[in-house]
């Protein structure tokens, strides 16, 4: 990853209100196992079919923080892109995401605040049935303009 030149995301001056980005993610066993291993989270609702079948959910659910991770990936990789930082999140999860579900996300720029170097973004996510599984707002600092393109710390970015 460090041997390949990467572009920074969109700068604040280049972002416009109303811009959107849409993508989808599918939750795979591998993703769940990596999350559970990384966090040492052994919640039976996430992995035990026997337990989950006795709850109102009826089957194991995906941790909400994993759904947020998908949202964070959109910000980090697409809009505004690499170099961005989420400084505030207000998200709701009205319906659980189940294992193997495909989640379709739509994000939209709602406000550009030049004075505070922030963009406000609205997020919605839908499952395979078209039900809303996440909704809310983010405050994001887009990438800052580097002071020098020759800086050693940015040798892998241009």
DRENBA-276153 format. One record per atom (N, C-alpha, C): residue number from 1; residue in one letter; atom name; x, y, z. Coordinates in Angstrom, 1 decimal. Example, Ala and Ser with C-alpha at 12.3 -4.5 7.8 and 13.67 -1.06 7.14 Angstrom:
<r 1 'a' 'N' <13.2 -5.7 7.8>>
<r 1 'a' 'CA' <12.3 -4.5 7.8>>
<r 1 'a' 'C' <13.2 -3.3 7.8>>
<r 2 's' 'N' <12.8 -2.2 7.1>>
<r 2 's' 'CA' <13.7 -1.1 7.1>>
<r 2 's' 'C' <12.9 0.0 7.9>>
//
This chain:
<r 1 'x' 'N' <0.8 -1.2 0.0>>
<r 1 'x' 'CA' <0.0 0.0 0.0>>
<r 1 'x' 'C' <0.9 1.3 0.0>>
<r 2 'x' 'N' <2.0 1.2 0.6>>
<r 2 'x' 'CA' <2.9 2.4 0.7>>
<r 2 'x' 'C' <3.7 2.6 -0.6>>
<r 3 'x' 'N' <3.7 1.6 -1.4>>
<r 3 'x' 'CA' <4.5 1.8 -2.6>>
<r 3 'x' 'C' <3.8 2.4 -3.8>>
<r 4 'x' 'N' <2.5 2.6 -3.6>>
<r 4 'x' 'CA' <1.6 3.1 -4.7>>
<r 4 'x' 'C' <1.2 4.5 -4.3>>
<r 5 'x' 'N' <1.3 5.5 -5.2>>
<r 5 'x' 'CA' <0.9 6.8 -5.0>>
<r 5 'x' 'C' <-0.6 6.9 -4.9>>
<r 6 'x' 'N' <-1.1 7.7 -3.9>>
<r 6 'x' 'CA' <-2.5 7.8 -3.7>>
<r 6 'x' 'C' <-2.9 9.3 -3.7>>
<r 7 'x' 'N' <-4.0 9.6 -4.2>>
<r 7 'x' 'CA' <-4.5 11.0 -4.1>>
<r 7 'x' 'C' <-5.3 11.2 -2.8>>
<r 8 'x' 'N' <-5.1 12.4 -2.3>>
<r 8 'x' 'CA' <-5.9 12.9 -1.2>>
<r 8 'x' 'C' <-7.4 13.1 -1.7>>
<r 9 'x' 'N' <-8.3 13.1 -0.8>>
<r 9 'x' 'CA' <-9.7 13.3 -1.2>>
<r 9 'x' 'C' <-10.0 14.7 -1.6>>
<r 10 'x' 'N' <-11.2 15.0 -1.8>>
<r 10 'x' 'CA' <-11.7 16.3 -2.3>>
<r 10 'x' 'C' <-11.5 17.4 -1.2>>
<r 11 'x' 'N' <-10.9 18.5 -1.6>>
<r 11 'x' 'CA' <-10.7 19.6 -0.7>>
<r 11 'x' 'C' <-12.0 20.3 -0.4>>
<r 12 'x' 'N' <-12.1 21.1 0.7>>
<r 12 'x' 'CA' <-13.3 21.8 1.1>>
<r 12 'x' 'C' <-13.8 22.7 -0.1>>
<r 13 'x' 'N' <-12.9 23.4 -0.7>>
<r 13 'x' 'CA' <-13.3 24.3 -1.8>>
<r 13 'x' 'C' <-13.9 23.6 -3.0>>
<r 14 'x' 'N' <-13.7 22.3 -3.1>>
<r 14 'x' 'CA' <-14.2 21.6 -4.3>>
<r 14 'x' 'C' <-15.5 20.8 -4.0>>
<r 15 'x' 'N' <-16.0 20.9 -2.7>>
<r 15 'x' 'CA' <-17.2 20.1 -2.4>>
<r 15 'x' 'C' <-18.4 21.1 -2.4>>
<r 16 'x' 'N' <-19.5 20.6 -3.0>>
<r 16 'x' 'CA' <-20.7 21.4 -3.2>>
<r 16 'x' 'C' <-21.9 20.7 -2.5>>
<r 17 'x' 'N' <-22.8 21.5 -1.9>>
<r 17 'x' 'CA' <-24.0 21.1 -1.3>>
<r 17 'x' 'C' <-24.8 20.3 -2.4>>
<r 18 'x' 'N' <-25.4 19.2 -2.0>>
<r 18 'x' 'CA' <-26.2 18.4 -2.9>>
<r 18 'x' 'C' <-25.5 17.2 -3.6>>
<r 19 'x' 'N' <-24.1 17.2 -3.5>>
<r 19 'x' 'CA' <-23.4 16.1 -4.0>>
<r 19 'x' 'C' <-23.8 14.8 -3.3>>
<r 20 'x' 'N' <-23.8 13.7 -4.1>>
<r 20 'x' 'CA' <-24.2 12.4 -3.5>>
<r 20 'x' 'C' <-23.2 11.3 -3.9>>
<r 21 'x' 'N' <-23.2 10.3 -3.1>>
<r 21 'x' 'CA' <-22.4 9.1 -3.4>>
<r 21 'x' 'C' <-23.2 7.9 -3.0>>
<r 22 'x' 'N' <-23.3 6.9 -3.8>>
<r 22 'x' 'CA' <-24.1 5.7 -3.5>>
<r 22 'x' 'C' <-23.2 4.4 -3.7>>
<r 23 'x' 'N' <-23.3 3.5 -2.8>>
<r 23 'x' 'CA' <-22.5 2.3 -2.9>>
<r 23 'x' 'C' <-23.2 1.2 -2.0>>
<r 24 'x' 'N' <-22.7 0.0 -2.1>>
<r 24 'x' 'CA' <-23.2 -1.1 -1.2>>
<r 24 'x' 'C' <-22.1 -2.0 -0.7>>
<r 25 'x' 'N' <-22.4 -2.6 0.4>>
<r 25 'x' 'CA' <-21.5 -3.5 1.1>>
<r 25 'x' 'C' <-22.3 -4.8 1.4>>
<r 26 'x' 'N' <-21.6 -5.9 1.3>>
<r 26 'x' 'CA' <-22.2 -7.2 1.8>>
<r 26 'x' 'C' <-21.5 -7.7 3.0>>
<r 27 'x' 'N' <-22.2 -8.1 4.0>>
<r 27 'x' 'CA' <-21.6 -8.5 5.2>>
<r 27 'x' 'C' <-21.3 -10.0 5.1>>
<r 28 'x' 'N' <-20.0 -10.3 5.2>>
<r 28 'x' 'CA' <-19.6 -11.7 5.0>>
<r 28 'x' 'C' <-19.1 -12.3 6.4>>
<r 29 'x' 'N' <-19.0 -13.6 6.5>>
<r 29 'x' 'CA' <-18.5 -14.2 7.7>>
<r 29 'x' 'C' <-17.1 -13.7 8.1>>
<r 30 'x' 'N' <-16.3 -13.6 7.1>>
<r 30 'x' 'CA' <-14.9 -13.1 7.3>>
<r 30 'x' 'C' <-14.9 -11.7 8.0>>
<r 31 'x' 'N' <-15.8 -10.8 7.6>>
<r 31 'x' 'CA' <-15.8 -9.5 8.2>>
<r 31 'x' 'C' <-16.3 -9.6 9.6>>
<r 32 'x' 'N' <-17.3 -10.4 9.9>>
<r 32 'x' 'CA' <-17.8 -10.5 11.3>>
<r 32 'x' 'C' <-16.7 -11.1 12.2>>
<r 33 'x' 'N' <-16.0 -12.2 11.7>>
<r 33 'x' 'CA' <-15.0 -12.8 12.5>>
<r 33 'x' 'C' <-13.8 -11.9 12.8>>
<r 34 'x' 'N' <-13.4 -11.1 11.8>>
<r 34 'x' 'CA' <-12.4 -10.1 12.0>>
<r 34 'x' 'C' <-12.8 -9.1 13.1>>
<r 35 'x' 'N' <-14.0 -8.6 13.0>>
<r 35 'x' 'CA' <-14.5 -7.6 13.9>>
<r 35 'x' 'C' <-14.5 -8.2 15.3>>
<r 36 'x' 'N' <-15.1 -9.4 15.5>>
<r 36 'x' 'CA' <-15.2 -10.0 16.8>>
<r 36 'x' 'C' <-13.8 -10.3 17.4>>
<r 37 'x' 'N' <-12.9 -10.8 16.5>>
<r 37 'x' 'CA' <-11.6 -11.0 17.0>>
<r 37 'x' 'C' <-10.8 -9.8 17.4>>
<r 38 'x' 'N' <-11.0 -8.7 16.6>>
<r 38 'x' 'CA' <-10.3 -7.5 16.9>>
<r 38 'x' 'C' <-10.8 -6.8 18.2>>
<r 39 'x' 'N' <-12.1 -6.9 18.4>>
<r 39 'x' 'CA' <-12.7 -6.2 19.6>>
<r 39 'x' 'C' <-12.8 -7.2 20.8>>
<r 40 'x' 'N' <-12.6 -8.4 20.6>>
<r 40 'x' 'CA' <-12.8 -9.4 21.7>>
<r 40 'x' 'C' <-14.3 -9.4 22.2>>
<r 41 'x' 'N' <-15.2 -9.1 21.2>>
<r 41 'x' 'CA' <-16.6 -9.0 21.5>>
<r 41 'x' 'C' <-17.3 -10.4 21.3>>
<r 42 'x' 'N' <-17.8 -11.0 22.4>>
<r 42 'x' 'CA' <-18.4 -12.3 22.3>>
<r 42 'x' 'C' <-19.9 -12.2 22.5>>
<r 43 'x' 'N' <-20.5 -11.2 22.1>>
<r 43 'x' 'CA' <-22.0 -11.0 22.3>>
<r 43 'x' 'C' <-22.7 -12.2 21.5>>
<r 44 'x' 'N' <-23.4 -13.0 22.2>>
<r 44 'x' 'CA' <-24.1 -14.1 21.6>>
<r 44 'x' 'C' <-25.1 -13.7 20.5>>
<r 45 'x' 'N' <-25.6 -12.5 20.6>>
<r 45 'x' 'CA' <-26.5 -12.0 19.6>>
<r 45 'x' 'C' <-25.9 -11.9 18.2>>
<r 46 'x' 'N' <-24.6 -11.7 18.2>>
<r 46 'x' 'CA' <-23.8 -11.6 17.0>>
<r 46 'x' 'C' <-23.4 -12.9 16.3>>
<r 47 'x' 'N' <-23.3 -13.9 17.1>>
<r 47 'x' 'CA' <-22.7 -15.2 16.6>>
<r 47 'x' 'C' <-23.4 -16.5 16.9>>
<r 48 'x' 'N' <-24.3 -16.5 17.9>>
<r 48 'x' 'CA' <-24.9 -17.7 18.3>>
<r 48 'x' 'C' <-26.3 -17.8 17.8>>
<r 49 'x' 'N' <-26.5 -18.7 16.8>>
<r 49 'x' 'CA' <-27.8 -18.9 16.2>>
<r 49 'x' 'C' <-28.9 -19.4 17.2>>
<r 50 'x' 'N' <-28.4 -20.3 18.1>>
<r 50 'x' 'CA' <-29.4 -20.8 19.1>>
<r 50 'x' 'C' <-29.9 -19.7 20.0>>
<r 51 'x' 'N' <-29.0 -18.8 20.5>>
<r 51 'x' 'CA' <-29.4 -17.7 21.3>>
<r 51 'x' 'C' <-30.3 -16.7 20.5>>
<r 52 'x' 'N' <-29.8 -16.3 19.4>>
<r 52 'x' 'CA' <-30.5 -15.3 18.6>>
<r 52 'x' 'C' <-31.9 -15.7 18.2>>
<r 53 'x' 'N' <-32.1 -17.0 18.0>>
<r 53 'x' 'CA' <-33.4 -17.5 17.6>>
<r 53 'x' 'C' <-34.4 -17.4 18.7>>
<r 54 'x' 'N' <-34.0 -17.2 19.9>>
<r 54 'x' 'CA' <-34.9 -17.0 21.1>>
<r 54 'x' 'C' <-35.1 -15.5 21.4>>
<r 55 'x' 'N' <-34.6 -14.6 20.5>>
<r 55 'x' 'CA' <-34.8 -13.2 20.7>>
<r 55 'x' 'C' <-35.8 -12.7 19.7>>
<r 56 'x' 'N' <-36.3 -11.4 19.8>>
<r 56 'x' 'CA' <-37.1 -10.9 18.7>>
<r 56 'x' 'C' <-36.4 -10.8 17.4>>
<r 57 'x' 'N' <-35.1 -10.8 17.4>>
<r 57 'x' 'CA' <-34.4 -10.7 16.1>>
<r 57 'x' 'C' <-34.4 -12.0 15.3>>
<r 58 'x' 'N' <-34.6 -13.2 16.0>>
<r 58 'x' 'CA' <-34.8 -14.5 15.4>>
<r 58 'x' 'C' <-33.5 -15.1 14.7>>
<r 59 'x' 'N' <-32.5 -14.3 14.5>>
<r 59 'x' 'CA' <-31.2 -14.7 13.9>>
<r 59 'x' 'C' <-30.1 -13.8 14.3>>
<r 60 'x' 'N' <-28.9 -14.2 14.2>>
<r 60 'x' 'CA' <-27.8 -13.3 14.6>>
<r 60 'x' 'C' <-27.8 -12.0 13.7>>
<r 61 'x' 'N' <-27.4 -10.9 14.4>>
<r 61 'x' 'CA' <-27.3 -9.6 13.8>>
<r 61 'x' 'C' <-25.9 -9.1 13.7>>
<r 62 'x' 'N' <-25.7 -8.1 12.8>>
<r 62 'x' 'CA' <-24.4 -7.5 12.6>>
<r 62 'x' 'C' <-24.3 -6.4 13.6>>
<r 63 'x' 'N' <-23.2 -6.3 14.3>>
<r 63 'x' 'CA' <-23.0 -5.2 15.3>>
<r 63 'x' 'C' <-23.1 -3.8 14.6>>
<r 64 'x' 'N' <-23.8 -2.9 15.3>>
<r 64 'x' 'CA' <-24.0 -1.6 14.7>>
<r 64 'x' 'C' <-22.7 -0.9 14.4>>
<r 65 'x' 'N' <-21.7 -1.1 15.2>>
<r 65 'x' 'CA' <-20.4 -0.4 14.9>>
<r 65 'x' 'C' <-19.8 -0.9 13.6>>
<r 66 'x' 'N' <-20.2 -2.1 13.2>>
<r 66 'x' 'CA' <-19.7 -2.6 11.8>>
<r 66 'x' 'C' <-20.4 -1.8 10.7>>
<r 67 'x' 'N' <-21.7 -1.5 11.0>>
<r 67 'x' 'CA' <-22.5 -0.7 10.0>>
<r 67 'x' 'C' <-21.9 0.7 9.9>>
<r 68 'x' 'N' <-21.5 1.2 11.1>>
<r 68 'x' 'CA' <-20.9 2.5 11.1>>
<r 68 'x' 'C' <-19.5 2.4 10.4>>
<r 69 'x' 'N' <-18.8 1.3 10.5>>
<r 69 'x' 'CA' <-17.5 1.1 9.8>>
<r 69 'x' 'C' <-17.7 1.3 8.3>>
<r 70 'x' 'N' <-18.8 0.8 7.8>>
<r 70 'x' 'CA' <-19.1 0.9 6.3>>
<r 70 'x' 'C' <-19.3 2.4 6.0>>
<r 71 'x' 'N' <-20.0 3.1 6.8>>
<r 71 'x' 'CA' <-20.2 4.5 6.6>>
<r 71 'x' 'C' <-18.8 5.3 6.6>>
<r 72 'x' 'N' <-18.0 4.9 7.6>>
<r 72 'x' 'CA' <-16.7 5.6 7.8>>
<r 72 'x' 'C' <-15.9 5.3 6.5>>
<r 73 'x' 'N' <-15.9 4.1 6.0>>
<r 73 'x' 'CA' <-15.2 3.7 4.8>>
<r 73 'x' 'C' <-15.6 4.6 3.6>>
<r 74 'x' 'N' <-16.9 4.9 3.5>>
<r 74 'x' 'CA' <-17.4 5.8 2.4>>
<r 74 'x' 'C' <-16.7 7.1 2.5>>
<r 75 'x' 'N' <-16.7 7.7 3.8>>
<r 75 'x' 'CA' <-16.1 9.0 4.0>>
<r 75 'x' 'C' <-14.6 8.9 3.7>>
<r 76 'x' 'N' <-13.9 7.9 4.2>>
<r 76 'x' 'CA' <-12.4 7.8 4.0>>
<r 76 'x' 'C' <-12.0 7.5 2.6>>
<r 77 'x' 'N' <-12.8 6.8 1.8>>
<r 77 'x' 'CA' <-12.4 6.4 0.5>>
<r 77 'x' 'C' <-13.0 7.1 -0.7>>
<r 78 'x' 'N' <-14.2 7.8 -0.4>>
<r 78 'x' 'CA' <-15.0 8.3 -1.6>>
<r 78 'x' 'C' <-15.4 9.8 -1.4>>
<r 79 'x' 'N' <-16.2 10.1 -0.4>>
<r 79 'x' 'CA' <-16.7 11.5 -0.3>>
<r 79 'x' 'C' <-16.6 11.9 1.2>>
<r 80 'x' 'N' <-15.7 12.8 1.5>>
<r 80 'x' 'CA' <-14.8 13.5 0.7>>
<r 80 'x' 'C' <-13.6 12.7 0.2>>
<r 81 'x' 'N' <-13.2 11.6 0.9>>
<r 81 'x' 'CA' <-12.1 10.8 0.5>>
<r 81 'x' 'C' <-10.9 10.8 1.4>>
<r 82 'x' 'N' <-9.8 10.2 0.9>>
<r 82 'x' 'CA' <-8.6 10.0 1.8>>
<r 82 'x' 'C' <-8.2 11.3 2.4>>
<r 83 'x' 'N' <-7.9 11.3 3.7>>
<r 83 'x' 'CA' <-7.4 12.5 4.4>>
<r 83 'x' 'C' <-8.6 13.1 5.2>>
<r 84 'x' 'N' <-9.8 12.6 5.1>>
<r 84 'x' 'CA' <-11.0 13.1 5.8>>
<r 84 'x' 'C' <-11.0 12.6 7.2>>
<r 85 'x' 'N' <-11.7 13.3 8.1>>
<r 85 'x' 'CA' <-11.8 12.9 9.5>>
<r 85 'x' 'C' <-13.3 13.2 9.9>>
<r 86 'x' 'N' <-13.9 12.2 10.5>>
<r 86 'x' 'CA' <-15.3 12.3 11.0>>
<r 86 'x' 'C' <-15.1 12.9 12.4>>
<r 87 'x' 'N' <-15.7 14.1 12.7>>
<r 87 'x' 'CA' <-15.6 14.7 14.0>>
<r 87 'x' 'C' <-16.9 14.6 14.8>>
<r 88 'x' 'N' <-18.0 14.2 14.2>>
<r 88 'x' 'CA' <-19.3 14.0 14.9>>
<r 88 'x' 'C' <-20.2 13.1 14.1>>
<r 89 'x' 'N' <-20.9 12.3 14.8>>
<r 89 'x' 'CA' <-21.8 11.3 14.2>>
<r 89 'x' 'C' <-23.1 11.3 15.0>>
<r 90 'x' 'N' <-24.2 11.3 14.4>>
<r 90 'x' 'CA' <-25.5 11.2 15.0>>
<r 90 'x' 'C' <-26.3 10.1 14.1>>
<r 91 'x' 'N' <-26.2 8.9 14.5>>
<r 91 'x' 'CA' <-26.8 7.8 13.7>>
<r 91 'x' 'C' <-27.8 7.0 14.5>>
<r 92 'x' 'N' <-28.8 6.6 13.8>>
<r 92 'x' 'CA' <-29.8 5.7 14.3>>
<r 92 'x' 'C' <-29.8 4.4 13.5>>
<r 93 'x' 'N' <-30.2 3.3 14.1>>
<r 93 'x' 'CA' <-30.2 2.0 13.5>>
<r 93 'x' 'C' <-31.6 1.4 13.7>>
<r 94 'x' 'N' <-32.6 1.9 12.8>>
<r 94 'x' 'CA' <-34.0 1.5 13.0>>
<r 94 'x' 'C' <-34.3 0.0 12.8>>
<r 95 'x' 'N' <-33.5 -0.7 12.1>>
<r 95 'x' 'CA' <-33.7 -2.1 11.9>>
<r 95 'x' 'C' <-32.4 -2.8 11.9>>
<r 96 'x' 'N' <-32.2 -4.0 12.4>>
<r 96 'x' 'CA' <-30.9 -4.6 12.4>>
<r 96 'x' 'C' <-30.5 -5.1 11.0>>
<r 97 'x' 'N' <-29.2 -5.2 10.9>>
<r 97 'x' 'CA' <-28.7 -5.8 9.7>>
<r 97 'x' 'C' <-28.3 -7.3 10.0>>
<r 98 'x' 'N' <-28.7 -8.2 9.2>>
<r 98 'x' 'CA' <-28.5 -9.6 9.4>>
<r 98 'x' 'C' <-27.3 -10.1 8.6>>
<r 99 'x' 'N' <-26.7 -11.2 9.0>>
<r 99 'x' 'CA' <-25.5 -11.8 8.4>>
<r 99 'x' 'C' <-25.9 -12.0 6.9>>
<r 100 'x' 'N' <-24.9 -11.8 6.0>>
<r 100 'x' 'CA' <-25.0 -11.9 4.6>>
<r 100 'x' 'C' <-25.8 -10.9 3.9>>
<r 101 'x' 'N' <-26.3 -9.9 4.6>>
<r 101 'x' 'CA' <-27.1 -8.9 3.9>>
<r 101 'x' 'C' <-26.3 -7.9 3.1>>
<r 102 'x' 'N' <-26.9 -7.4 2.1>>
<r 102 'x' 'CA' <-26.3 -6.3 1.3>>
<r 102 'x' 'C' <-26.9 -5.0 1.8>>
<r 103 'x' 'N' <-26.1 -4.1 2.1>>
<r 103 'x' 'CA' <-26.6 -2.8 2.6>>
<r 103 'x' 'C' <-26.2 -1.7 1.6>>
<r 104 'x' 'N' <-27.2 -1.0 1.1>>
<r 104 'x' 'CA' <-27.0 0.0 0.1>>
<r 104 'x' 'C' <-27.0 1.4 0.8>>
<r 105 'x' 'N' <-26.0 2.2 0.6>>
<r 105 'x' 'CA' <-25.8 3.4 1.3>>
<r 105 'x' 'C' <-25.9 4.6 0.3>>
<r 106 'x' 'N' <-26.5 5.7 0.8>>
<r 106 'x' 'CA' <-26.5 6.9 0.0>>
<r 106 'x' 'C' <-26.1 8.0 1.0>>
<r 107 'x' 'N' <-25.1 8.8 0.6>>
<r 107 'x' 'CA' <-24.7 9.9 1.4>>
<r 107 'x' 'C' <-24.8 11.2 0.6>>
<r 108 'x' 'N' <-25.2 12.3 1.2>>
<r 108 'x' 'CA' <-25.4 13.5 0.5>>
<r 108 'x' 'C' <-24.8 14.7 1.4>>
<r 109 'x' 'N' <-24.1 15.6 0.7>>
<r 109 'x' 'CA' <-23.5 16.8 1.3>>
<r 109 'x' 'C' <-24.7 17.7 1.6>>
<r 110 'x' 'N' <-24.9 18.1 2.8>>
<r 110 'x' 'CA' <-26.0 19.0 3.2>>
<r 110 'x' 'C' <-25.5 20.5 3.5>>
<r 111 'x' 'N' <-24.3 20.6 3.9>>
<r 111 'x' 'CA' <-23.8 21.9 4.2>>
<r 111 'x' 'C' <-22.2 21.9 4.1>>
<r 112 'x' 'N' <-21.7 23.1 3.6>>
<r 112 'x' 'CA' <-20.3 23.3 3.5>>
<r 112 'x' 'C' <-20.0 24.5 4.4>>
<r 113 'x' 'N' <-19.2 24.3 5.4>>
<r 113 'x' 'CA' <-18.8 25.4 6.3>>
<r 113 'x' 'C' <-17.3 25.7 6.2>>
<r 114 'x' 'N' <-17.1 26.7 5.3>>
<r 114 'x' 'CA' <-15.7 27.1 5.0>>
<r 114 'x' 'C' <-15.0 27.6 6.2>>
<r 115 'x' 'N' <-15.6 28.4 7.1>>
<r 115 'x' 'CA' <-15.0 29.0 8.2>>
<r 115 'x' 'C' <-14.4 28.0 9.2>>
<r 116 'x' 'N' <-15.2 26.9 9.4>>
<r 116 'x' 'CA' <-14.8 25.8 10.4>>
<r 116 'x' 'C' <-14.2 24.6 9.7>>
<r 117 'x' 'N' <-14.0 24.6 8.4>>
<r 117 'x' 'CA' <-13.4 23.5 7.7>>
<r 117 'x' 'C' <-14.2 22.2 7.9>>
<r 118 'x' 'N' <-15.6 22.3 7.7>>
<r 118 'x' 'CA' <-16.5 21.2 8.0>>
<r 118 'x' 'C' <-17.5 21.0 6.9>>
<r 119 'x' 'N' <-17.9 19.8 6.6>>
<r 119 'x' 'CA' <-19.0 19.5 5.8>>
<r 119 'x' 'C' <-20.0 18.7 6.6>>
<r 120 'x' 'N' <-21.3 18.9 6.4>>
<r 120 'x' 'CA' <-22.3 18.1 7.1>>
<r 120 'x' 'C' <-22.8 17.2 6.0>>
<r 121 'x' 'N' <-22.9 15.9 6.4>>
<r 121 'x' 'CA' <-23.4 14.9 5.4>>
<r 121 'x' 'C' <-24.5 14.1 6.0>>
<r 122 'x' 'N' <-25.5 13.8 5.2>>
<r 122 'x' 'CA' <-26.6 13.0 5.6>>
<r 122 'x' 'C' <-26.4 11.6 5.1>>
<r 123 'x' 'N' <-26.7 10.5 5.9>>
<r 123 'x' 'CA' <-26.4 9.1 5.6>>
<r 123 'x' 'C' <-27.7 8.4 5.7>>
<r 124 'x' 'N' <-28.0 7.5 4.7>>
<r 124 'x' 'CA' <-29.1 6.5 4.8>>
<r 124 'x' 'C' <-28.6 5.2 4.2>>
<r 125 'x' 'N' <-29.0 4.1 4.9>>
<r 125 'x' 'CA' <-28.7 2.8 4.4>>
<r 125 'x' 'C' <-29.9 1.9 4.4>>
<r 126 'x' 'N' <-30.0 1.0 3.4>>
<r 126 'x' 'CA' <-31.1 0.2 3.2>>
<r 126 'x' 'C' <-30.7 -1.3 3.1>>
<r 127 'x' 'N' <-31.5 -2.2 3.6>>
<r 127 'x' 'CA' <-31.1 -3.6 3.4>>
<r 127 'x' 'C' <-31.7 -4.2 2.2>>
<r 128 'x' 'N' <-31.6 -5.5 2.0>>
<r 128 'x' 'CA' <-32.1 -6.2 0.8>>
<r 128 'x' 'C' <-33.6 -6.0 0.5>>
<r 129 'x' 'N' <-34.4 -5.8 1.6>>
<r 129 'x' 'CA' <-35.8 -5.6 1.5>>
<r 129 'x' 'C' <-36.2 -4.2 1.2>>
<r 130 'x' 'N' <-35.2 -3.3 1.3>>
<r 130 'x' 'CA' <-35.5 -1.9 1.1>>
<r 130 'x' 'C' <-35.8 -1.1 2.4>>
<r 131 'x' 'N' <-35.7 -1.8 3.5>>
<r 131 'x' 'CA' <-35.9 -1.2 4.8>>
<r 131 'x' 'C' <-34.7 -0.4 5.2>>
<r 132 'x' 'N' <-35.0 0.7 5.9>>
<r 132 'x' 'CA' <-33.9 1.6 6.4>>
<r 132 'x' 'C' <-33.2 0.9 7.6>>
<r 133 'x' 'N' <-31.9 0.8 7.5>>
<r 133 'x' 'CA' <-31.1 0.2 8.6>>
<r 133 'x' 'C' <-30.2 1.1 9.3>>
<r 134 'x' 'N' <-29.9 2.3 8.7>>
<r 134 'x' 'CA' <-29.2 3.3 9.3>>
<r 134 'x' 'C' <-29.6 4.7 8.7>>
<r 135 'x' 'N' <-29.6 5.7 9.6>>
<r 135 'x' 'CA' <-29.9 7.0 9.1>>
<r 135 'x' 'C' <-29.3 8.0 10.1>>
<r 136 'x' 'N' <-28.9 9.2 9.5>>
<r 136 'x' 'CA' <-28.3 10.2 10.4>>
<r 136 'x' 'C' <-27.4 11.2 9.7>>
<r 137 'x' 'N' <-26.6 11.8 10.5>>
<r 137 'x' 'CA' <-25.8 12.9 10.0>>
<r 137 'x' 'C' <-24.4 12.8 10.5>>
<r 138 'x' 'N' <-23.4 13.3 9.7>>
<r 138 'x' 'CA' <-22.0 13.3 10.1>>
<r 138 'x' 'C' <-21.5 14.7 9.9>>
<r 139 'x' 'N' <-20.5 15.1 10.7>>
<r 139 'x' 'CA' <-19.7 16.3 10.5>>
<r 139 'x' 'C' <-18.3 15.8 10.2>>
<r 140 'x' 'N' <-17.8 16.3 9.1>>
<r 140 'x' 'CA' <-16.6 15.8 8.5>>
<r 140 'x' 'C' <-15.6 16.9 8.2>>
<r 141 'x' 'N' <-14.3 16.7 8.6>>
<r 141 'x' 'CA' <-13.3 17.6 8.1>>
<r 141 'x' 'C' <-12.7 17.0 6.9>>
<r 142 'x' 'N' <-12.9 17.6 5.7>>
<r 142 'x' 'CA' <-12.2 17.1 4.5>>
<r 142 'x' 'C' <-10.7 17.2 4.6>>
<r 143 'x' 'N' <-10.0 16.6 3.7>>
<r 143 'x' 'CA' <-8.5 16.7 3.7>>
<r 143 'x' 'C' <-8.0 18.2 3.7>>
<r 144 'x' 'N' <-7.0 18.4 4.4>>
<r 144 'x' 'CA' <-6.4 19.7 4.4>>
<r 144 'x' 'C' <-5.4 19.8 3.3>>
<r 145 'x' 'N' <-5.3 21.0 2.7>>
<r 145 'x' 'CA' <-4.3 21.2 1.6>>
<r 145 'x' 'C' <-2.9 21.1 2.2>>
<r 146 'x' 'N' <-2.1 20.2 1.7>>
<r 146 'x' 'CA' <-0.7 20.1 2.2>>
<r 146 'x' 'C' <0.1 21.4 2.0>>
<r 147 'x' 'N' <1.0 21.8 2.9>>
<r 147 'x' 'CA' <1.7 23.0 2.7>>
<r 147 'x' 'C' <2.8 22.9 1.7>>
<r 148 'x' 'N' <3.3 21.7 1.5>>
<r 148 'x' 'CA' <4.3 21.5 0.5>>
<r 148 'x' 'C' <4.2 20.1 -0.2>>
<r 149 'x' 'N' <4.2 20.0 -1.5>>
<r 149 'x' 'CA' <4.1 18.8 -2.1>>
<r 149 'x' 'C' <5.4 17.9 -2.0>>
<r 150 'x' 'N' <6.4 18.5 -1.5>>
<r 150 'x' 'CA' <7.7 17.8 -1.3>>
<r 150 'x' 'C' <7.9 17.3 0.1>>
<r 151 'x' 'N' <6.9 17.5 0.9>>
<r 151 'x' 'CA' <7.0 17.0 2.3>>
<r 151 'x' 'C' <7.3 15.5 2.4>>
<r 152 'x' 'N' <8.2 15.1 3.2>>
<r 152 'x' 'CA' <8.6 13.7 3.3>>
<r 152 'x' 'C' <7.4 12.9 3.8>>
<r 153 'x' 'N' <6.6 13.5 4.7>>
<r 153 'x' 'CA' <5.5 12.7 5.3>>
<r 153 'x' 'C' <4.4 12.4 4.3>>
<r 154 'x' 'N' <4.4 13.0 3.2>>
<r 154 'x' 'CA' <3.4 12.8 2.2>>
<r 154 'x' 'C' <4.0 12.1 0.9>>
<r 155 'x' 'N' <5.1 11.5 1.0>>
<r 155 'x' 'CA' <5.7 10.9 -0.2>>
<r 155 'x' 'C' <4.9 9.9 -0.9>>
<r 156 'x' 'N' <3.9 9.3 -0.2>>
<r 156 'x' 'CA' <3.0 8.4 -0.9>>
<r 156 'x' 'C' <1.7 9.0 -1.3>>
<r 157 'x' 'N' <1.6 10.3 -1.2>>
<r 157 'x' 'CA' <0.4 11.0 -1.7>>
<r 157 'x' 'C' <0.8 12.1 -2.6>>
<r 158 'x' 'N' <-0.1 12.4 -3.5>>
<r 158 'x' 'CA' <0.2 13.6 -4.4>>
<r 158 'x' 'C' <-1.1 14.3 -4.7>>
//
